[in-house]
Amino acid sequence: MKKFQAQPGSVVQAHRFALDPNAGQSAALRSHCGAARAAYNWAVGWVEASWWQRRVEESYGIAEDELTPWRPWSLPALRKEFNKAKQADPRFSGWWTENSKEAYNTGLANAAAAFDNYAKSKQGKRKGKRVGMPRRKSKHRARLACRFTTGTIRVEDGRRHVTLPRLGAIRTHESTRKLQRRVANGTARILSATIRYERGRWFVSFQVEVKREIERVTRPGVTVGVDLGVKVLAVMADSLGEIRYIPNPEHYDTALKVLKRLSRRVSRRQGPDRRTGQKPSKRWIKANAERNQVHHRVANLRADALHKLTTGITAEYGTVVVEDLNVAGMLRNRRLARKIADAGFGEIRRQITYKTRRNGCRTVVASRWYPSSKTCSDCGAVKAKLPLHVRVFDCDACPLVIDRDENAARNLAALAAACMTGTGVAGDQGAQAPKPRGADQKTRTTRLDLTAGAGRAGGTKLPHQRVTEARDRTQTEALMLW
């Protein structure tokens, strides 16, 4: 399917509003989301039925050309087959007319995308982690969501209601004045609307094509390096020598005492049990709602703080340098996982990336193995080792003694200047700097795993890192332009 391209001078952005539906509208919203899940499960079962049938026939010795043909998983094919099945299939024939056709189209489109991702991942054409076969969505764990692309989708002139197909006008918690004014002036066009239930509330997100000019930053010629951390959320060092420390609000740790108390209260109530069919008591439902309210407040506070931080950075500096952190690997550290997840490192980088594009600036992503903390920001010497508990950088080649995070932020800001000069040493675009020594990677000898399985003879793992260490050197590392 051809990807949508915005018109020149326009961008596609989302406008999100919290809904305030009544009891009937809440039931209708859940029905549409349930219809999307049912259509998705039907598509997964319909496509996989031919796969299992072919496997059984192959076990009987049937020739390849006589096997059951593969069933297609493209969206047009799934639509055609589902329109036939919904009339005769007892799972849909009694109630499918109660919901908009867009609800079923949402599930079919998600199934087609899931099968396509699985096929590309199996063929090695998809980046990232391997994607498995699509699985059916559970009624209890699936996220409630539905997307509307056709029909009556508009923001009412009263600026307090939105209209969706088959759902009618639904009141919003907040005013829709900003979006309604742009639509009325002809500078915005609504493409689609997505309803979603999260954090205990219903939300609607409008995908809008908006005509907008590039927002100019206040200091376009200044570069800033952003070093993320746990004790201090971010340390920013710009090319003019100014240093800023952004404290970590620690929203989750602040509410941890209250969450523990509410969790103990929930554990004392009679909760649900799907194995035995036990229903939750009213006291458990009330206690669980109180606990969830605290979780939702923490999530909202974190999202608000991160948006304010990234908006301030991208509105001031012309070039922002961030690190390519392995957040998934960092979360495996059980001592720091809660702090790292609460800080939101991945979300900070994602917001900085798209906000710099919106402001006409650029984001420079330093390599994951660039030793920003171990490199001296004054002379360029690189320490072989710098444990995490050492918070002060003491250079062995010069008398520089500086905070570890501040030193890393200065090195990140200097990397962008090296990329702009085009020397080929610190990071020309398209040039890969050599690595004389692996000091920026692990240099400890890999121990033999005596408890490993039979994947390799002897149950050992091949050491893939260098064992010896060398003296300090000047770092030469390539950059990635995001």
N, C-alpha and C positions, 0 to 999 in steps of 0.2 A: 504494500500500500504506500502511495506517495506521501511523503511527509509534508505537513503544512508549513508554508513559508509566509512570514509576515510581509506586508507591503513595505516598500522603502520609506524610511522615516517613522516606522511603527514598530512597536515591540509587543510581545504577548506576555501579559502578567495576570496575576490572580487577585481577585477582591473577595475576601472571606468575611462572612457575617454569621453571627450566632443566631439561631432561630428560636422562636418562642411558640411552638405549636400547641394546640389544644389536644385533648385526649384522642379525638378522632383522627386528627392529622398525624399524631405520633404513631398510631396504629397503621395508618396508610404509609408512612415513611418506612416503618419496619417491614411492611408487606412488600414494598418495592425492593428493599435490600434483600429480603428473603427470596424473592423471585430471581434476582440476579445470581444468588448463590445456587438456587435450584437449576437454573439454566447452565451454570458452569459445571455442576456435577453431572448433568445429563451429557454435556459435550465430552467431558473426560471419559465417562463410561462408554459413550457411543464410539469414540475413536479407539479406545483401548480394547474394545470387544473384538475388533478385527485382528489386533495384535495377538491376543490370547488364542483366538481361533486358529491363526496361522501356526502358532507354536504347537498346538495340539495336533494339527494336521501333519506337521513335520515329524512328530513322534510316531505317526502311523506309516511313515514312509511315502507320503504323497509327493509327487514331483513338484518342482518349483513353479512351473507354468500352470499347474492345476490348483494351486493354493487360493484361498479366499483373497480377493484383491484388497489392497490397503485402502482404508477410508481416509479421505482428505481432511485436513484440519484448518483449511483456510476459512476466513470469516464468511465469505459468500456461500461456501458449501455448507457450513454449519447452520447458517440462517435458513437455507433451503430445506435441510433435513429437519430442523426444529419446527418449522412451520407445518410440516407434515405430522410430526410426532405429537404436537400439542393438541391436535384435534382428537386423536385416538388414544393417546397414552393416558391411563387413569390418573397418573401422577399430576397431570396438568389440565385435563379436560374440564374439571369441575370449577377451577378458579382462575385460570390464566387471563380471563377477560377483565379481572378486577384491577389489573396493574397496566401501566403504560408499556408499550412495546420496547421502549428504551431500557427498561429494567432487564428484560431478557437479552437485549442486545449487549448490555454491559457484561453479563456473564459469558456470553459467547465470544465477545472480543477478548476478554481476559483469558479464556481457554485457548483461543487461537494464538495469543501472544505467548502463553506458557509452553505450548507445544513447539512453537517456533524457536523459543529460547533453548528448549531442550535439544532440538535437532542441531542448532548452531553450536551449542556447547559440546555436544558429542562429536561433531566434526572438527572441533578446534577453531571455529570461526568467531567465538564469543569470548571476550576478555573476562577475567575474574574467575571466581570459584566455579567448579563444575556444577551444572544444574541438573537435577534428577528429573525423573518422569513426573508430570503433574499428578497431584493427588486430590482427592475429594475434600471439600471444605466442610468442616464440622459446624453444626448449627450453634454449638456452644462457644466455639473459639474463633469463628470467622469474624472479620471486621465488617461492620455494617456500612456499606457504601453503594452508591448507584449514580450513574452518569447519564445526563440528558444532553443530546446533541441536536434534536429536532423538536418541533412543537412550540408551544407558547412559553418562552423563557424571557422574562423581562423584570425590570425594577419599576415598581409603581411610582406614580408621580407624588404620592403622599410621603414617600421616602421612609416608610415604616413597614412596607410589605414587599415581598417578592412573589412572583407567580411562576409555577412550574407545571409541566404537563401532568394532567390527571390528579394533581394534588391541589391545584388552585392557589389562592393567595394565602401566604403564610406570613405571620408577623415576625419581625426581627427585633432582637434585643437592642440594637444600635441603629443609628440613622444611616441610610444608604445615600445620603446627599451627594457625596463625592462622585460616586459612580453614576448616579442618575443625572447629574449635571453634565458629565462628559458624554453620556449617551444622547441626551437631548441636544447638545451642541454639535453632534456629529463627529466628535474626536475620539469616540470609543465605539467598539462593536462587540457585542457579546457572542462568543463562539460556542460555549457549552456551560453547563452547570453540573456540579457534583455535590451530592448530599452525603454526609458522613456523620456517624455517631462516635464521638470520642470524648474522653474526660467527662462523661456524664451529661453531655449536651449534644444537640444536633447543630451541625454547621452546614452552610452552603458556600461553595467556592465557585465564583464565576471566572471562567477563562476569557479574558478580554483582550482584544487587539486595540492598543492605545497609540495614538499619535503623540509622540513626545520628543523633545529635544534633549540633547546630552546635557546633563547637569555638570557644570564646571566646578572643580574642586578649588578650595581656597589657596592651596599651595601646590600647584601642579609640578613644579620642579624639584620637590623634596621627596626623598625616598625614606621609607620607614621599614625597619625589620621588627617583626613580631615574634617573640619567643614565648610560647605557652608553657604554663607550669601548673603545679598543684597548690603550693603555698601562696604564690602570687599568680593570678589567672593569666596575666600577660604583662610582659616587659617590652616597651616600645622604645627603640632608639632610632632617631632619624639621622639623615646625612648632615644636619647642622649641629649635631652633638647634643641635642636635647633628649633626656631620658624620662620616661613616664612609667609609673608602676600602677597597674590596674589590680586592685585587691580582688581576691576570690570571694564572692558573696556566700558560697557554701550553703545554698538553699536547702539541700537535703539534710545536711548535718544539723542545721538549725532546727529542722522539724523532726529530727530523729527521736528525740525524747517523747514527743507527743505521739509519734507513730508507734513506738514500742508499747505505750500505754493502751492505745486503741487496738493494737494487734492482740494484746493479751485479753482485752475485752471480747474481741471477736472469737478467739479460741475457746472461750468459756461458754459460748452460745452453741446451739444445735444448728450446725451448718448442713449444706446439701451433700448428698452422697449418691452419685449416679450408679454406683455398683449395686447398692441396695434399694435405690429408688427413694431414699429419704429426702423429704422436702425441708428447706430451711425454715426456721422459726421466724416470727416477725421481729423478735429481739435481735436475731442474727442479721437480718436484712437491714435493720436500723443501724446497728453497730458497724456493719460493713460499709454502709453509705457514708457514715462519718469518717471512717478511715480513708475511703476513696476520695473524699472531699479534700483531705490534707494532701494526698498524692497529686491531685489535679492542681491544687494551688501551687505546689512546688514546681510542677512542670510549667505552669503559666509564668511564674516568676523567673524561671530560668530562661524561657524563650524571650521574655521581655528584656532581660538584661543582655542577652547575647545580641539581640537585634540593635539595641542602643549602642553597644560596643562596636559592632561591625559597621553600623551606619556612620558613627563618628570617625572611624578610621578611613573609610572609603570616601567620605566627603571632604577630607582635609588633605590627603597625600596623593600625589600623582602615581607613585609606584609603591606597592606593598609586597614585601618579601615574607613568605611563610615557609614552614618546613613540611616536608612530606612525611608525616608521622604515621607509624604503624599502630594505629589506635586499637585494632583488633588484637594485635599481639600484646599491647600494653595492658589490655583488660584481663589477660591471663594471670597477671600478678595479683594474687588474692589480697595482698596488703594495700595495694593502691587502686584496685579496680573500682571501688565505690567513689573515690575522689575523682578519678579520671572520667568516669561516666557522668558525674555531677557537673564537671567543668564543661563538657561538651566540645572537645577538641575538633572532632569531625564537623560539627555544625558550624563552628567558627570559620573553618576554611571554606566550607560550601557557601556561606553567606558572603564572605569576602570576595570569592571568585565571581559570583554573579552581580554583586553590587559594583565592583570595579568595571565590569563590562558596561553596566548601565551608565556609569559616570564618564565613560571614555578613557579610563585609566588602564593600567595593566597589573597583573599579579604574577610575580616571579616565585616559582616553587623550587626551593632548594632540594637537592637530592636527599633521599632518606639516610644515606651513609655519610653525608657531610658532617664532620665533627665540629659543629658550631660552638659547643661548650668546651671542647678540648683545645681549640685554636686560640692563640693569643691575639687579641684584637689590636695590639700595638706592634709587635714584631713578626707575627705570623707563625711562630713556632707551635708545634702540635704535640700535646702530651700523649704518651702512649696509653695511659690509664687515668681516668678521673671518675671515681665511684660516685654514685648518686648522693650519698650522704655528705660528700664534701661540697659545701655551698659557697666556698670562696675559691676563686681561681688565682693561683700563685704561680706565675710564669717562672720557669727555670732558666730562661735565656735572657730575660730582662727584669727590671725591678717592679713590674706591673703586678699589683694586688687589687683585685676587683671582684665584685659579686658575680657569681657564676652565670646567672640569668642575664645580667646586664652585658656581660662579655659576649654571650651568645647572640643577643639582639644586635650588638654592634657588628658582629661578623656577618649577620644576615643582611644588614643594611649595606655593608661594603660589597657583598656579592652582586647586588643589582648594579652598582657602579662599575664593577669589573665586566659585567655582561654588556653594558652600554658602550664601554670603550672598545670592545672587539679585539682584545689582545690574543685570544685563543688559549690563554693560560688559565684564566679564572672563569671562562665560560662563554665563548662565542656561540651564537646560535648555530646549531648544527655541528659544533666541534666538540669532541670528546677528549677531555684532559686525561693524561695517563695517571696511573696509580702506582707510584714507586713502591709503596708498602701498604699493607692492609691495616694501618693503625686505626682507621675509621671503622673497622669491623672487628669482630671478635678475634682475639689472638690466643685464646686459651686452648690447650690441647683437649680434644674431644675424648671423653672417657668411653670405654667399651661398655655397652649395655648388655649385662649378663642376663637380664630378664626379658630380652627382646624375643619376638616370635621367630618363626622359621622363614621369614621373608628373604633373609640372606644367610649364607653359610656361616655357621658359628654364632649367629644371632648378634653380630656386631654391626656397627655403623661406620661408614667410611668417613674419616676426618676431612672436612672440606675447608677448614680455615688454616691459616698459617700458624705455626707453632712458635717461631722465634719472633723477637721484637727488635726493632732498630731504634736509632736515636731520633730525636725530634727533627721534624722537617717542616717546610712551608707547604701549606695545603694548596693543591691544584684540583679543582673539582668543577665539573660541568653543571650548568643550570638547566632547568626546564621552564619554558615560558608557557604559562597556563592560558 
